[in-house]
Amino acid sequence: MEMELKEYLSIILKRIWLIISLPVVAAAITAYVSFNVMEPVYEANTTLYIINKSQSSEMTIAYNDLLVGQQLVNDYKEIVKSRKVTSKVIEDLNLTSISPSKLAGKISVNAKNNMRLIEIVVSDSDPQLAMNIANKVADVFKREVVELMKVENVNIVDTAQLPESPVRPRHMMNIAVSFLVGLLVAVGVVFLVEYLDDTIKTADDVEKYLGLTVLGTIPEFSAK
């Protein structure tokens, strides 16, 4: 076991330059791409509180006999991302360069707590536009959901604010992952090259691969 560890260490040290250089190069390339090529993405979110107007004094929630849970979340996702809502948002904000389907791709809907709170999140490379879209989507949804699902009262708890920093790309995370992957690849390449190398270089190799006993060796002399 000790001999095997020494052999592994010897293999690594023999090509240590590759094990060091490959992850460093990979991390450097990732850093350049992350900071200079990848477009930053901002997120703006707004939160809605949905209750039944007729039962609001009791603070109970109206789901019109819909099952609570994921099914309700899916219903809201469909409404928020529907052409009816996205088309109205595009019209109100005069977003002539975006289609309803592309706008829907920028929107995500999440249920919070016990399904009373619904969060609408909008992602975009322009922080101002992300905020405007999030607030407009909430406003349009508030109007349309009354007609479509007969929910009588939709309150906007939090309006979207201007995001200060992007959520993607995560520069340090990308660089760290790239470095680790480069390190694993480098170690794998080193051991693969060693495995495929069947040349005999030392007396130990003669005994190991040929099963022969070395009777003697000729020392190497340097010319003077």
N, C-alpha and C positions, 0 to 999 in steps of 0.2 A: 504493500500500500504506500509506504514511504517512497519507494522507488518510482511508483506511478506518479505521485505528486511531483517528484523532482523532474520527471520526464515532461509532464505537462507544463511546469514552470519553465523548463528549458525551451520548449516549443514556443511559448509566449514571448520569452525574452529574445529569441532568435529573430522574431519579426515584430518587435515592440513598436517599431516606427509605423507599421501599418495600423496597429491597434490604437495608436495615439492619433495619427493623422486622419484616418477615415471619419471617426465621429466628430472631430474638430471641423473638418471640411463640410460634413453634413449639417452641423449646427450653424456654420457660417452661411451656407446657402439658404437654409431655412430662415435665418434672421433677416437676410436681405429680402427674400420673397415676402416674409411676414410684414416687414416695415415699409417696403417700397412697392410691392406689386399687389398684395391683397387689399381689397377695398374695405375700409372700416364699416362696420354695421352697428347702427344704434337701435335701441329699443325704447318705445314709449308705451306706457300701459295706463289703462283706465279701469276702474272697478264699478260694477253695477250691483245694486241690491234689489232683489225681486221678491215682492210680496203681493198678497191679494188685498186689493183696496177695501173690499167689504169686511175683511177680517184684520185689518191693519192694527186695530186697537188691541187685539189679542196677540199681535206679533207672530201670527202663524203664516205659513208659506203656502201659496196657491200654486199647485202644479197641474191643475185640471185633470186629476186622476192619473197623471203620468208617474211612472215609477221613478223614484229618486235614484241617484247614482249615475253611473256612466251613461246610461241612456239619455238622461236629461242633458248632460254635457254635450253629447253628440247632437241632440236636437238644437241646442244653441249654436254649436259650431256650424251646422247647416244653414241656420238662419243668418248668422253674422257673415258667412262667406257666400251666401246666395247671390245670384246675379241681381236680384231685386234690391238688395242692400248695397252691394258694391257699385252697381251702376249709378245709384243715387249719390253715393259718395263721390264718384268720379265727376258727376255732373255738378255737384255743389262746389267742389274744390277746383273745377276746371282742369282736371288731370288728363289732358288730351293725349299724352304719350304712353298711357298705360291702359291695358285691357282689364275687364272685370275679373277674368281668371288669374291674371298676373297679380292684381291687387289682392285677391283672395289668398294667394300664396304668401303674401307678406303678413297675414293675420293669423294669430293663434288664439284659442279660447280655452281658459282653464277654470275649473270649479275650485273655489276656496272654502275652507272650513266645512260647514255642513250643507253646502249647496245653496246657501242664501246669497253668497257673493260670487259673482262671475267676473273674471278678469279678462279683458281684451288687450292683447299685446300686438303691437305693430312693429315690424323691423324694416329699416330702410337705411341707405347710406347717407341720407340727408336727415340730421336730427330734427330740424324744424318741420320737415314734411312728415316724419314719423309721428310727431306730436299732433300735427293737424289732422292726419288721417285717423289716429286713434280716437281723438275727440269727436270727429265727424261720424265715424263708425258707431260709436256709442250713442250719439244723438239720433242717427237714422234707425239703429236697432231699437231704441227706446220707443220710437213711433211705430215701426213695423211689427214688433212682437205683440203689440196689443191686438192688432188685427189678425195675425196669423195664429197665435197661441192663446188668445183671450186672457192674457195676464194683464190685470187691470192697473197695476202700478209698478213702474220700473224707475228706480231712483239711481242717479249717478252719485256714487259716494266720493270717488276721487277722479278728478279730471287729469288727463295726461299732462306731464310737465316736460320741459325741454331737457332731453338727456344730455348730461355733461361729458360723458366719456363713452366710447364704443364698447360693446359687449364681445365683439369679435373683430379681428382675430386676437387670440390670447397669446401674445408674443412669447412670454417666458415659458408657457406650457408647451408651445410648438417647438421651441428651441430645445427644451429639456427632453422631450420625446424623441426628437430627431437625433440628439446626441446619444441617447440610450440605444436607439435602433441601430445607429451607425456603429456603436461599440459592439453590439451583439453580432452584427454582420461581419465586422472585422475579425472578431474571435472565431466565428464560424469559418470564414475564408482561410484563416491561418491554420486551423486544424484540418480543413479539407485539403489544402495544399500539402500539408505534412502527410496526410493519409495517402494521397495519390503519389507522393514521392517515394519510389521504390529503389532509388540508387543507394549503393553501399558507401558509406563515408567513414565509418569507424570500425575498430575491431569488434566492438559490441554488436554492430550491425551484422557482421559476418556470422557470429554465433546465433543471433536472433533470427535472421532470415534464412540462412543456409544450413544451420545446425552443425557447423564445422568449428573445430577448435583452432584458434590462432596460435601458431608456434612462435611467431616473432613478427616484429614490425620494423620497417626501415625508417629511421628518423629523417626529417626534412632538414636539409642544409641550405642555408642562404648563401648566395654567391658573394664573394668579397671583392 
